[in-house]
Amino acid sequence: MEAVLWIVLGIALAIAEAFTATLLIIFFGVGAFAAAGAAALGAPFLLQVIVFVVVSGLSVATLRPIVKRHARPAIETGETPFGVEAIEGTQATVLEEIDGESGMVKIDGEHWQARSFDGHEKYLPGERVRVIKVDGGTVIVWRDDLPNI
């Protein structure tokens, strides 16, 4: 019965990974499947937990850097960027003053938290800025001195 619970946990973690872009949760799913194998072989619960922790930790420590190193952004592969990658490089209009700590921009009708790239520049409402990168739910912006793309 414990093996089934570990398998359910592994599947739940794999599904959760599909909703994130971290490439982290899946490795805990791998640990859960390894613990399911230990449970199926009759290992006591404490050993199952140890297998889960060790396999998860080793997976994160060894496999995640390899996967991250080989994952290439769409711009490098020639594919059409989507999601967060599609926002980088786009123009935005300042809605609330932006400085190194806070601000708000509008990008294609959506409002985003923003802060300036260098932390010292300030942008006033109505100015155009360019999205340099996305950091979680915040866009990092710089003055828009590039032509329209």
N, CA, C and O atoms as a GROMACS GRO file, in nm:
protein
  596
    1MET      N    1   0.081  -0.120   0.000
    1MET     CA    2   0.000   0.000   0.000
    1MET      C    3   0.086   0.126   0.000
    1MET      O    4   0.051   0.226  -0.064
    2GLU      N    5   0.200   0.122   0.073
    2GLU     CA    6   0.287   0.239   0.077
    2GLU      C    7   0.344   0.270  -0.061
    2GLU      O    8   0.363   0.387  -0.096
    3ALA      N    9   0.371   0.165  -0.139
    3ALA     CA   10   0.424   0.186  -0.274
    3ALA      C   11   0.325   0.266  -0.359
    3ALA      O   12   0.366   0.353  -0.436
    4VAL      N   13   0.197   0.238  -0.344
    4VAL     CA   14   0.095   0.310  -0.420
    4VAL      C   15   0.093   0.457  -0.380
    4VAL      O   16   0.080   0.544  -0.465
    5LEU      N   17   0.107   0.485  -0.251
    5LEU     CA   18   0.109   0.624  -0.204
    5LEU      C   19   0.230   0.699  -0.260
    5LEU      O   20   0.218   0.815  -0.300
    6TRP      N   21   0.345   0.634  -0.263
    6TRP     CA   22   0.464   0.698  -0.322
    6TRP      C   23   0.444   0.723  -0.471
    6TRP      O   24   0.485   0.827  -0.522
    7ILE      N   25   0.382   0.628  -0.540
    7ILE     CA   26   0.357   0.646  -0.684
    7ILE      C   27   0.261   0.762  -0.706
    7ILE      O   28   0.282   0.844  -0.796
    8VAL      N   29   0.157   0.770  -0.626
    8VAL     CA   30   0.062   0.883  -0.637
    8VAL      C   31   0.134   1.014  -0.612
    8VAL      O   32   0.113   1.112  -0.684
    9LEU      N   33   0.221   1.018  -0.509
    9LEU     CA   34   0.299   1.139  -0.482
    9LEU      C   35   0.389   1.173  -0.600
    9LEU      O   36   0.399   1.290  -0.639
   10GLY      N   37   0.455   1.072  -0.658
   10GLY     CA   38   0.541   1.095  -0.774
   10GLY      C   39   0.465   1.152  -0.892
   10GLY      O   40   0.513   1.243  -0.959
   11ILE      N   41   0.347   1.098  -0.918
   11ILE     CA   42   0.265   1.148  -1.029
   11ILE      C   43   0.219   1.290  -1.001
   11ILE      O   44   0.220   1.375  -1.090
   12ALA      N   45   0.178   1.316  -0.876
   12ALA     CA   46   0.134   1.452  -0.840
   12ALA      C   47   0.247   1.552  -0.857
   12ALA      O   48   0.225   1.664  -0.905
   13LEU      N   49   0.368   1.514  -0.818
   13LEU     CA   50   0.482   1.604  -0.835
   13LEU      C   51   0.516   1.625  -0.982
   13LEU      O   52   0.552   1.736  -1.022
   14ALA      N   53   0.504   1.522  -1.063
   14ALA     CA   54   0.529   1.536  -1.207
   14ALA      C   55   0.426   1.629  -1.270
   14ALA      O   56   0.460   1.710  -1.356
   15ILE      N   57   0.301   1.618  -1.229
   15ILE     CA   58   0.197   1.706  -1.281
   15ILE      C   59   0.223   1.849  -1.235
   15ILE      O   60   0.207   1.943  -1.313
   16ALA      N   61   0.263   1.866  -1.109
   16ALA     CA   62   0.293   2.000  -1.058
   16ALA      C   63   0.406   2.065  -1.137
   16ALA      O   64   0.404   2.186  -1.160
   17GLU      N   65   0.505   1.985  -1.178
   17GLU     CA   66   0.616   2.039  -1.257
   17GLU      C   67   0.568   2.095  -1.390
   17GLU      O   68   0.626   2.190  -1.443
   18ALA      N   69   0.463   2.038  -1.444
   18ALA     CA   70   0.410   2.085  -1.572
   18ALA      C   71   0.357   2.228  -1.561
   18ALA      O   72   0.347   2.298  -1.662
   19PHE      N   73   0.325   2.272  -1.440
   19PHE     CA   74   0.272   2.406  -1.420
   19PHE      C   75   0.379   2.505  -1.374
   19PHE      O   76   0.347   2.620  -1.346
   20THR      N   77   0.503   2.463  -1.367
   20THR     CA   78   0.612   2.551  -1.329
   20THR      C   79   0.719   2.546  -1.438
   20THR      O   80   0.715   2.463  -1.528
   21ALA      N   81   0.812   2.636  -1.427
   21ALA     CA   82   0.924   2.636  -1.522
   21ALA      C   83   1.056   2.619  -1.448
   21ALA      O   84   1.161   2.661  -1.496
   22THR      N   85   1.050   2.558  -1.332
   22THR     CA   86   1.168   2.552  -1.246
   22THR      C   87   1.258   2.433  -1.271
   22THR      O   88   1.377   2.438  -1.238
   23LEU      N   89   1.205   2.327  -1.328
   23LEU     CA   90   1.278   2.201  -1.340
   23LEU      C   91   1.336   2.160  -1.206
   23LEU      O   92   1.454   2.125  -1.196
   24LEU      N   93   1.253   2.164  -1.104
   24LEU     CA   94   1.296   2.124  -0.971
   24LEU      C   95   1.203   2.018  -0.912
   24LEU      O   96   1.248   1.918  -0.858
   25ILE      N   97   1.075   2.042  -0.922
   25ILE     CA   98   0.977   1.953  -0.860
   25ILE      C   99   0.984   1.812  -0.918
   25ILE      O  100   0.962   1.714  -0.846
   26ILE      N  101   1.016   1.800  -1.046
   26ILE     CA  102   1.020   1.670  -1.110
   26ILE      C  103   1.123   1.577  -1.044
   26ILE      O  104   1.105   1.456  -1.041
   27PHE      N  105   1.231   1.635  -0.992
   27PHE     CA  106   1.334   1.552  -0.930
   27PHE      C  107   1.286   1.494  -0.797
   27PHE      O  108   1.333   1.388  -0.756
   28PHE      N  109   1.195   1.563  -0.730
   28PHE     CA  110   1.133   1.505  -0.611
   28PHE      C  111   1.036   1.394  -0.651
   28PHE      O  112   1.015   1.299  -0.576
   29GLY      N  113   0.978   1.408  -0.769
   29GLY     CA  114   0.895   1.299  -0.822
   29GLY      C  115   0.980   1.174  -0.847
   29GLY      O  116   0.936   1.063  -0.819
   30VAL      N  117   1.100   1.194  -0.898
   30VAL     CA  118   1.192   1.081  -0.919
   30VAL      C  119   1.223   1.015  -0.785
   30VAL      O  120   1.226   0.892  -0.776
   31GLY      N  121   1.245   1.096  -0.683
   31GLY     CA  122   1.270   1.041  -0.549
   31GLY      C  123   1.151   0.962  -0.498
   31GLY      O  124   1.167   0.858  -0.434
   32ALA      N  125   1.029   1.012  -0.526
   32ALA     CA  126   0.909   0.941  -0.482
   32ALA      C  127   0.897   0.806  -0.553
   32ALA      O  128   0.858   0.708  -0.491
   33PHE      N  129   0.929   0.801  -0.681
   33PHE     CA  130   0.924   0.674  -0.753
   33PHE      C  131   1.031   0.577  -0.700
   33PHE      O  132   1.007   0.456  -0.694
   34ALA      N  133   1.147   0.629  -0.663
   34ALA     CA  134   1.250   0.542  -0.604
   34ALA      C  135   1.202   0.489  -0.468
   34ALA      O  136   1.224   0.372  -0.436
   35ALA      N  137   1.137   0.574  -0.390
   35ALA     CA  138   1.082   0.529  -0.262
   35ALA      C  139   0.972   0.425  -0.283
   35ALA      O  140   0.958   0.332  -0.204
   36ALA      N  141   0.895   0.440  -0.390
   36ALA     CA  142   0.793   0.340  -0.423
   36ALA      C  143   0.858   0.206  -0.452
   36ALA      O  144   0.807   0.101  -0.412
   37GLY      N  145   0.971   0.209  -0.521
   37GLY     CA  146   1.045   0.085  -0.548
   37GLY      C  147   1.094   0.021  -0.419
   37GLY      O  148   1.086  -0.100  -0.403
   38ALA      N  149   1.144   0.104  -0.327
   38ALA     CA  150   1.188   0.052  -0.197
   38ALA      C  151   1.070  -0.008  -0.121
   38ALA      O  152   1.084  -0.113  -0.058
   39ALA      N  153   0.955   0.059  -0.126
   39ALA     CA  154   0.836   0.008  -0.057
   39ALA      C  155   0.790  -0.124  -0.119
   39ALA      O  156   0.749  -0.215  -0.047
   40ALA      N  157   0.798  -0.133  -0.249
   40ALA     CA  158   0.756  -0.256  -0.317
   40ALA      C  159   0.847  -0.374  -0.280
   40ALA      O  160   0.804  -0.489  -0.281
   41LEU      N  161   0.973  -0.343  -0.247
   41LEU     CA  162   1.067  -0.448  -0.206
   41LEU      C  163   1.056  -0.481  -0.058
   41LEU      O  164   1.129  -0.566  -0.007
   42GLY      N  165   0.964  -0.411   0.012
   42GLY     CA  166   0.939  -0.442   0.154
   42GLY      C  167   1.022  -0.363   0.252
   42GLY      O  168   1.031  -0.400   0.369
   43ALA      N  169   1.084  -0.253   0.208
   43ALA     CA  170   1.165  -0.171   0.298
   43ALA      C  171   1.076  -0.104   0.403
   43ALA      O  172   0.962  -0.067   0.373
   44PRO      N  173   1.126  -0.086   0.525
   44PRO     CA  174   1.048  -0.014   0.626
   44PRO      C  175   1.030   0.133   0.586
   44PRO      O  176   1.104   0.186   0.503
   45PHE      N  177   0.931   0.196   0.645
   45PHE     CA  178   0.896   0.333   0.606
   45PHE      C  179   1.013   0.430   0.621
   45PHE      O  180   1.034   0.515   0.535
   46LEU      N  181   1.089   0.418   0.729
   46LEU     CA  182   1.203   0.508   0.750
   46LEU      C  183   1.304   0.496   0.636
   46LEU      O  184   1.356   0.597   0.589
   47LEU      N  185   1.330   0.375   0.590
   47LEU     CA  186   1.421   0.355   0.478
   47LEU      C  187   1.362   0.414   0.349
   47LEU      O  188   1.436   0.468   0.267
   48GLN      N  189   1.231   0.404   0.331
   48GLN     CA  190   1.166   0.463   0.214
   48GLN      C  191   1.187   0.614   0.213
   48GLN      O  192   1.217   0.673   0.109
   49VAL      N  193   1.171   0.677   0.330
   49VAL     CA  194   1.191   0.821   0.340
   49VAL      C  195   1.336   0.857   0.310
   49VAL      O  196   1.364   0.956   0.242
   50ILE      N  197   1.429   0.777   0.360
   50ILE     CA  198   1.570   0.801   0.333
   50ILE      C  199   1.598   0.788   0.184
   50ILE      O  200   1.671   0.870   0.128
   51VAL      N  201   1.542   0.687   0.120
   51VAL     CA  202   1.560   0.670  -0.026
   51VAL      C  203   1.503   0.791  -0.099
   51VAL      O  204   1.566   0.843  -0.191
   52PHE      N  205   1.385   0.836  -0.057
   52PHE     CA  206   1.324   0.954  -0.120
   52PHE      C  207   1.416   1.075  -0.108
   52PHE      O  208   1.440   1.144  -0.207
   53VAL      N  209   1.467   1.102   0.011
   53VAL     CA  210   1.552   1.219   0.034
   53VAL      C  211   1.682   1.209  -0.044
   53VAL      O  212   1.724   1.305  -0.109
   54VAL      N  213   1.746   1.093  -0.037
   54VAL     CA  214   1.876   1.076  -0.104
   54VAL      C  215   1.862   1.085  -0.257
   54VAL      O  216   1.938   1.156  -0.322
   55VAL      N  217   1.766   1.013  -0.313
   55VAL     CA  218   1.748   1.015  -0.459
   55VAL      C  219   1.705   1.154  -0.507
   55VAL      O  220   1.752   1.201  -0.610
   56SER      N  221   1.616   1.219  -0.434
   56SER     CA  222   1.575   1.355  -0.470
   56SER      C  223   1.694   1.449  -0.467
   56SER      O  224   1.716   1.526  -0.561
   57GLY      N  225   1.771   1.444  -0.360
   57GLY     CA  226   1.888   1.531  -0.347
   57GLY      C  227   1.992   1.507  -0.454
   57GLY      O  228   2.046   1.602  -0.512
   58LEU      N  229   2.020   1.380  -0.481
   58LEU     CA  230   2.117   1.348  -0.586
   58LEU      C  231   2.066   1.392  -0.724
   58LEU      O  232   2.144   1.440  -0.806
   59SER      N  233   1.937   1.374  -0.747
   59SER     CA  234   1.880   1.416  -0.876
   59SER      C  235   1.893   1.566  -0.895
   59SER      O  236   1.932   1.614  -1.002
   60VAL      N  237   1.859   1.641  -0.791
   60VAL     CA  238   1.869   1.787  -0.800
   60VAL      C  239   2.014   1.828  -0.819
   60VAL      O  240   2.044   1.915  -0.901
   61ALA      N  241   2.104   1.767  -0.743
   61ALA     CA  242   2.245   1.806  -0.748
   61ALA      C  243   2.315   1.768  -0.877
   61ALA      O  244   2.404   1.840  -0.923
   62THR      N  245   2.277   1.654  -0.937
   62THR     CA  246   2.349   1.608  -1.056
   62THR      C  247   2.276   1.631  -1.187
   62THR      O  248   2.336   1.676  -1.284
   63LEU      N  249   2.147   1.601  -1.190
   63LEU     CA  250   2.074   1.609  -1.317
   63LEU      C  251   2.027   1.750  -1.351
   63LEU      O  252   2.031   1.789  -1.468
   64ARG      N  253   1.984   1.826  -1.252
   64ARG     CA  254   1.930   1.960  -1.281
   64ARG      C  255   2.032   2.050  -1.350
   64ARG      O  256   1.996   2.117  -1.447
   65PRO      N  257   2.159   2.056  -1.304
   65PRO     CA  258   2.255   2.140  -1.376
   65PRO      C  259   2.276   2.096  -1.521
   65PRO      O  260   2.296   2.180  -1.608
   66ILE      N  261   2.273   1.967  -1.546
   66ILE     CA  262   2.290   1.918  -1.682
   66ILE      C  263   2.173   1.960  -1.770
   66ILE      O  264   2.192   2.007  -1.882
   67VAL      N  265   2.051   1.942  -1.718
   67VAL     CA  266   1.932   1.982  -1.794
   67VAL      C  267   1.932   2.131  -1.819
   67VAL      O  268   1.904   2.175  -1.931
   68LYS      N  269   1.963   2.211  -1.717
   68LYS     CA  270   1.965   2.357  -1.732
   68LYS      C  271   2.071   2.401  -1.834
   68LYS      O  272   2.049   2.496  -1.909
   69ARG      N  273   2.184   2.333  -1.835
   69ARG     CA  274   2.292   2.369  -1.927
   69ARG      C  275   2.252   2.344  -2.072
   69ARG      O  276   2.291   2.419  -2.161
   70HIS      N  277   2.174   2.238  -2.096
   70HIS     CA  278   2.134   2.203  -2.231
   70HIS      C  279   2.005   2.268  -2.276
   70HIS      O  280   1.972   2.264  -2.395
   71ALA      N  281   1.931   2.327  -2.184
   71ALA     CA  282   1.807   2.397  -2.220
   71ALA      C  283   1.847   2.529  -2.284
   71ALA      O  284   1.918   2.609  -2.224
   72ARG      N  285   1.802   2.551  -2.406
   72ARG     CA  286   1.839   2.673  -2.478
   72ARG      C  287   1.714   2.756  -2.502
   72ARG      O  288   1.607   2.702  -2.531
   73PRO      N  289   1.728   2.888  -2.492
   73PRO     CA  290   1.612   2.973  -2.518
   73PRO      C  291   1.571   2.967  -2.664
   73PRO      O  292   1.651   2.931  -2.751
   74ALA      N  293   1.447   3.004  -2.690
   74ALA     CA  294   1.392   2.998  -2.826
   74ALA      C  295   1.473   3.082  -2.923
   74ALA      O  296   1.486   3.046  -3.040
   75ILE      N  297   1.528   3.193  -2.877
   75ILE     CA  298   1.604   3.279  -2.968
   75ILE      C  299   1.728   3.208  -3.022
   75ILE      O  300   1.770   3.233  -3.135
   76GLU      N  301   1.785   3.118  -2.942
   76GLU     CA  302   1.902   3.043  -2.988
   76GLU      C  303   1.864   2.930  -3.082
   76GLU      O  304   1.939   2.897  -3.174
   77THR      N  305   1.747   2.872  -3.062
   77THR     CA  306   1.706   2.758  -3.143
   77THR      C  307   1.633   2.800  -3.270
   77THR      O  308   1.608   2.717  -3.357
   78GLY      N  309   1.598   2.928  -3.280
   78GLY     CA  310   1.527   2.977  -3.397
   78GLY      C  311   1.376   2.957  -3.389
   78GLY      O  312   1.305   2.985  -3.485
   79GLU      N  313   1.327   2.909  -3.276
   79GLU     CA  314   1.185   2.889  -3.257
   79GLU      C  315   1.119   3.020  -3.218
   79GLU      O  316   1.186   3.116  -3.181
   80THR      N  317   0.988   3.025  -3.228
   80THR     CA  318   0.914   3.143  -3.187
   80THR      C  319   0.904   3.144  -3.035
   80THR      O  320   0.853   3.049  -2.976
   81PRO      N  321   0.953   3.251  -2.971
   81PRO     CA  322   0.944   3.255  -2.826
   81PRO      C  323   0.799   3.266  -2.780
   81PRO      O  324   0.715   3.324  -2.849
   82PHE      N  325   0.770   3.211  -2.663
   82PHE     CA  326   0.637   3.223  -2.604
   82PHE      C  327   0.653   3.239  -2.453
   82PHE      O  328   0.761   3.216  -2.398
   83GLY      N  329   0.546   3.278  -2.388
   83GLY     CA  330   0.549   3.296  -2.243
   83GLY      C  331   0.640   3.410  -2.205
   83GLY      O  332   0.639   3.516  -2.268
   84VAL      N  333   0.718   3.390  -2.103
   84VAL     CA  334   0.807   3.493  -2.050
   84VAL      C  335   0.911   3.535  -2.154
   84VAL      O  336   0.945   3.653  -2.164
   85GLU      N  337   0.961   3.439  -2.231
   85GLU     CA  338   1.061   3.472  -2.334
   85GLU      C  339   1.006   3.572  -2.435
   85GLU      O  340   1.082   3.655  -2.486
   86ALA      N  341   0.877   3.566  -2.464
   86ALA     CA  342   0.818   3.655  -2.563
   86ALA      C  343   0.808   3.798  -2.510
   86ALA      O  344   0.801   3.892  -2.589
   87ILE      N  345   0.808   3.816  -2.380
   87ILE     CA  346   0.797   3.949  -2.321
   87ILE      C  347   0.931   4.023  -2.327
   87ILE      O  348   0.934   4.144  -2.345
   88GLU      N  349   1.040   3.949  -2.311
   88GLU     CA  350   1.171   4.013  -2.312
   88GLU      C  351   1.197   4.079  -2.447
   88GLU      O  352   1.181   4.016  -2.552
   89GLY      N  353   1.236   4.204  -2.443
   89GLY     CA  354   1.264   4.280  -2.564
   89GLY      C  355   1.147   4.362  -2.613
   89GLY      O  356   1.163   4.441  -2.707
   90THR      N  357   1.031   4.347  -2.554
   90THR     CA  358   0.914   4.422  -2.598
   90THR      C  359   0.910   4.560  -2.535
   90THR      O  360   0.978   4.587  -2.436
   91GLN      N  361   0.829   4.647  -2.594
   91GLN     CA  362   0.810   4.781  -2.540
   91GLN      C  363   0.702   4.779  -2.434
   91GLN      O  364   0.611   4.695  -2.436
   92ALA      N  365   0.713   4.872  -2.340
   92ALA     CA  366   0.613   4.886  -2.236
   92ALA      C  367   0.592   5.034  -2.211
   92ALA      O  368   0.680   5.116  -2.238
   93THR      N  369   0.475   5.068  -2.160
   93THR     CA  370   0.443   5.205  -2.124
   93THR      C  371   0.437   5.214  -1.972
   93THR      O  372   0.372   5.133  -1.907
   94VAL      N  373   0.506   5.312  -1.917
   94VAL     CA  374   0.511   5.330  -1.772
   94VAL      C  375   0.375   5.381  -1.723
   94VAL      O  376   0.323   5.480  -1.774
   95LEU      N  377   0.319   5.313  -1.624
   95LEU     CA  378   0.194   5.354  -1.563
   95LEU      C  379   0.217   5.426  -1.430
   95LEU      O  380   0.153   5.527  -1.400
   96GLU      N  381   0.309   5.373  -1.350
   96GLU     CA  382   0.348   5.434  -1.223
   96GLU      C  383   0.499   5.450  -1.225
   96GLU      O  384   0.569   5.366  -1.282
   97GLU      N  385   0.549   5.556  -1.164
   97GLU     CA  386   0.693   5.584  -1.166
   97GLU      C  387   0.774   5.460  -1.131
   97GLU      O  388   0.743   5.389  -1.036
   98ILE      N  389   0.877   5.437  -1.212
   98ILE     CA  390   0.964   5.321  -1.193
   98ILE      C  391   1.098   5.368  -1.140
   98ILE      O  392   1.156   5.464  -1.190
   99ASP      N  393   1.146   5.299  -1.037
   99ASP     CA  394   1.281   5.322  -0.987
   99ASP      C  395   1.343   5.184  -0.961
   99ASP      O  396   1.296   5.084  -1.015
  100GLY      N  397   1.445   5.178  -0.881
  100GLY     CA  398   1.511   5.051  -0.854
  100GLY      C  399   1.433   4.958  -0.764
  100GLY      O  400   1.468   4.841  -0.750
  101GLU      N  401   1.326   5.008  -0.704
  101GLU     CA  402   1.249   4.928  -0.609
  101GLU      C  403   1.112   4.885  -0.662
  101GLU      O  404   1.069   4.772  -0.639
  102SER      N  405   1.044   4.976  -0.733
  102SER     CA  406   0.907   4.946  -0.772
  102SER      C  407   0.864   5.028  -0.892
  102SER      O  408   0.937   5.115  -0.940
  103GLY      N  409   0.745   4.998  -0.939
  103GLY     CA  410   0.685   5.069  -1.050
  103GLY      C  411   0.585   4.978  -1.119
  103GLY      O  412   0.567   4.863  -1.080
  104MET      N  413   0.520   5.032  -1.223
  104MET     CA  414   0.419   4.954  -1.295
  104MET      C  415   0.425   4.993  -1.442
  104MET      O  416   0.436   5.111  -1.476
  105VAL      N  417   0.418   4.891  -1.530
  105VAL     CA  418   0.414   4.915  -1.673
  105VAL      C  419   0.296   4.840  -1.734
  105VAL      O  420   0.237   4.752  -1.671
  106LYS      N  421   0.265   4.878  -1.857
  106LYS     CA  422   0.162   4.809  -1.933
  106LYS      C  423   0.229   4.748  -2.056
  106LYS      O  424   0.294   4.818  -2.134
  107ILE      N  425   0.211   4.618  -2.072
  107ILE     CA  426   0.269   4.544  -2.184
  107ILE      C  427   0.155   4.472  -2.254
  107ILE      O  428   0.093   4.383  -2.196
  108ASP      N  429   0.128   4.509  -2.376
  108ASP     CA  430   0.020   4.446  -2.453
  108ASP      C  431  -0.110   4.433  -2.373
  108ASP      O  432  -0.174   4.328  -2.374
  109GLY      N  433  -0.145   4.539  -2.304
  109GLY     CA  434  -0.270   4.541  -2.229
  109GLY      C  435  -0.263   4.481  -2.089
  109GLY      O  436  -0.360   4.489  -2.014
  110GLU      N  437  -0.151   4.422  -2.052
  110GLU     CA  438  -0.135   4.362  -1.920
  110GLU      C  439  -0.050   4.453  -1.832
  110GLU      O  440   0.045   4.515  -1.880
  111HIS      N  441  -0.083   4.460  -1.705
  111HIS     CA  442  -0.007   4.540  -1.609
  111HIS      C  443   0.096   4.450  -1.542
  111HIS      O  444   0.064   4.340  -1.497
  112TRP      N  445   0.218   4.499  -1.535
  112TRP     CA  446   0.328   4.425  -1.474
  112TRP      C  447   0.399   4.513  -1.371
  112TRP      O  448   0.414   4.633  -1.391
  113GLN      N  449   0.442   4.452  -1.261
  113GLN     CA  450   0.532   4.520  -1.169
  113GLN      C  451   0.663   4.540  -1.243
  113GLN      O  452   0.701   4.456  -1.325
  114ALA      N  453   0.731   4.650  -1.215
  114ALA     CA  454   0.856   4.677  -1.287
  114ALA      C  455   0.956   4.746  -1.195
  114ALA      O  456   0.920   4.807  -1.094
  115ARG      N  457   1.082   4.735  -1.234
  115ARG     CA  458   1.187   4.813  -1.171
  115ARG      C  459   1.295   4.840  -1.275
  115ARG      O  460   1.306   4.769  -1.375
  116SER      N  461   1.373   4.944  -1.250
  116SER     CA  462   1.473   4.982  -1.350
  116SER      C  463   1.592   4.887  -1.345
  116SER      O  464   1.622   4.827  -1.242
  117PHE      N  465   1.657   4.874  -1.459
  117PHE     CA  466   1.767   4.780  -1.475
  117PHE      C  467   1.883   4.810  -1.383
  117PHE      O  468   1.935   4.720  -1.317
  118ASP      N  469   1.924   4.936  -1.377
  118ASP     CA  470   2.041   4.970  -1.297
  118ASP      C  471   2.006   5.011  -1.154
  118ASP      O  472   2.096   5.025  -1.071
  119GLY      N  473   1.880   5.029  -1.126
  119GLY     CA  474   1.839   5.065  -0.992
  119GLY      C  475   1.846   5.213  -0.961
  119GLY      O  476   1.798   5.256  -0.857
  120HIS      N  477   1.905   5.291  -1.052
  120HIS     CA  478   1.918   5.435  -1.028
  120HIS      C  479   1.828   5.517  -1.119
  120HIS      O  480   1.782   5.624  -1.081
  121GLU      N  481   1.804   5.467  -1.239
  121GLU     CA  482   1.720   5.539  -1.334
  121GLU      C  483   1.576   5.544  -1.285
  121GLU      O  484   1.528   5.452  -1.219
  122LYS      N  485   1.508   5.655  -1.319
  122LYS     CA  486   1.366   5.667  -1.289
  122LYS      C  487   1.293   5.694  -1.419
  122LYS      O  488   1.341   5.768  -1.504
  123TYR      N  489   1.176   5.634  -1.432
  123TYR     CA  490   1.094   5.653  -1.551
  123TYR      C  491   0.957   5.700  -1.504
  123TYR      O  492   0.899   5.646  -1.411
  124LEU      N  493   0.907   5.803  -1.572
  124LEU     CA  494   0.781   5.864  -1.533
  124LEU      C  495   0.664   5.808  -1.613
  124LEU      O  496   0.684   5.755  -1.722
  125PRO      N  497   0.542   5.819  -1.559
  125PRO     CA  498   0.425   5.769  -1.631
  125PRO      C  499   0.417   5.828  -1.772
  125PRO      O  500   0.439   5.947  -1.793
  126GLY      N  501   0.384   5.741  -1.868
  126GLY     CA  502   0.373   5.781  -2.007
  126GLY      C  503   0.498   5.753  -2.089
  126GLY      O  504   0.490   5.745  -2.211
  127GLU      N  505   0.613   5.737  -2.024
  127GLU     CA  506   0.737   5.708  -2.097
  127GLU      C  507   0.734   5.566  -2.152
  127GLU      O  508   0.668   5.478  -2.098
  128ARG      N  509   0.808   5.547  -2.262
  128ARG     CA  510   0.826   5.413  -2.318
  128ARG      C  511   0.955   5.354  -2.264
  128ARG      O  512   1.057   5.421  -2.255
  129VAL      N  513   0.947   5.227  -2.228
  129VAL     CA  514   1.066   5.155  -2.183
  129VAL      C  515   1.071   5.022  -2.256
  129VAL      O  516   0.974   4.980  -2.319
  130ARG      N  517   1.184   4.957  -2.248
  130ARG     CA  518   1.204   4.826  -2.312
  130ARG      C  519   1.227   4.723  -2.202
  130ARG      O  520   1.303   4.747  -2.108
  131VAL      N  521   1.161   4.608  -2.212
  131VAL     CA  522   1.178   4.500  -2.114
  131VAL      C  523   1.311   4.431  -2.142
  131VAL      O  524   1.332   4.377  -2.250
  132ILE      N  525   1.399   4.434  -2.043
  132ILE     CA  526   1.529   4.370  -2.056
  132ILE      C  527   1.520   4.223  -2.018
  132ILE      O  528   1.573   4.136  -2.088
  133LYS      N  529   1.453   4.196  -1.906
  133LYS     CA  530   1.434   4.057  -1.863
  133LYS      C  531   1.317   4.050  -1.767
  133LYS      O  532   1.267   4.152  -1.719
  134VAL      N  533   1.273   3.928  -1.741
  134VAL     CA  534   1.163   3.904  -1.648
  134VAL      C  535   1.220   3.831  -1.528
  134VAL      O  536   1.289   3.730  -1.542
  135ASP      N  537   1.190   3.884  -1.410
  135ASP     CA  538   1.237   3.824  -1.285
  135ASP      C  539   1.114   3.790  -1.202
  135ASP      O  540   1.064   3.873  -1.127
  136GLY      N  541   1.066   3.667  -1.217
  136GLY     CA  542   0.943   3.626  -1.150
  136GLY      C  543   0.826   3.700  -1.209
  136GLY      O  544   0.799   3.689  -1.329
  137GLY      N  545   0.754   3.776  -1.127
  137GLY     CA  546   0.641   3.854  -1.175
  137GLY      C  547   0.676   4.000  -1.197
  137GLY      O  548   0.586   4.085  -1.210
  138THR      N  549   0.804   4.031  -1.203
  138THR     CA  550   0.850   4.169  -1.221
  138THR      C  551   0.934   4.178  -1.348
  138THR      O  552   1.019   4.092  -1.373
  139VAL      N  553   0.909   4.282  -1.428
  139VAL     CA  554   0.991   4.304  -1.546
  139VAL      C  555   1.099   4.406  -1.512
  139VAL      O  556   1.075   4.503  -1.440
  140ILE      N  557   1.217   4.382  -1.564
  140ILE     CA  558   1.329   4.473  -1.547
  140ILE      C  559   1.336   4.554  -1.676
  140ILE      O  560   1.345   4.498  -1.785
  141VAL      N  561   1.333   4.686  -1.664
  141VAL     CA  562   1.322   4.771  -1.783
  141VAL      C  563   1.437   4.871  -1.791
  141VAL      O  564   1.507   4.898  -1.694
  142TRP      N  565   1.453   4.923  -1.913
  142TRP     CA  566   1.553   5.024  -1.943
  142TRP      C  567   1.490   5.120  -2.043
  142TRP      O  568   1.391   5.086  -2.107
  143ARG      N  569   1.547   5.238  -2.055
  143ARG     CA  570   1.490   5.336  -2.149
  143ARG      C  571   1.481   5.274  -2.288
  143ARG      O  572   1.566   5.194  -2.327
  144ASP      N  573   1.378   5.311  -2.361
  144ASP     CA  574   1.355   5.254  -2.494
  144ASP      C  575   1.425   5.339  -2.597
  144ASP      O  576   1.369   5.436  -2.648
  145ASP      N  577   1.551   5.303  -2.626
  145ASP     CA  578   1.621   5.375  -2.730
  145ASP      C  579   1.643   5.285  -2.851
  145ASP      O  580   1.729   5.312  -2.936
  146LEU      N  581   1.565   5.176  -2.858
  146LEU     CA  582   1.569   5.087  -2.974
  146LEU      C  583   1.452   5.118  -3.064
  146LEU      O  584   1.347   5.162  -3.016
  147PRO      N  585   1.466   5.097  -3.195
  147PRO     CA  586   1.351   5.118  -3.284
  147PRO      C  587   1.244   5.013  -3.260
  147PRO      O  588   1.271   4.907  -3.203
  148ASN      N  589   1.122   5.041  -3.303
  148ASN     CA  590   1.012   4.945  -3.288
  148ASN      C  591   1.045   4.817  -3.362
  148ASN      O  592   1.100   4.819  -3.472
  149ILE      N  593   1.011   4.706  -3.300
  149ILE     CA  594   1.039   4.575  -3.361
  149ILE      C  595   0.911   4.521  -3.419
  149ILE      O  596   0.910   4.411  -3.475
   0.00000   0.00000   0.00000
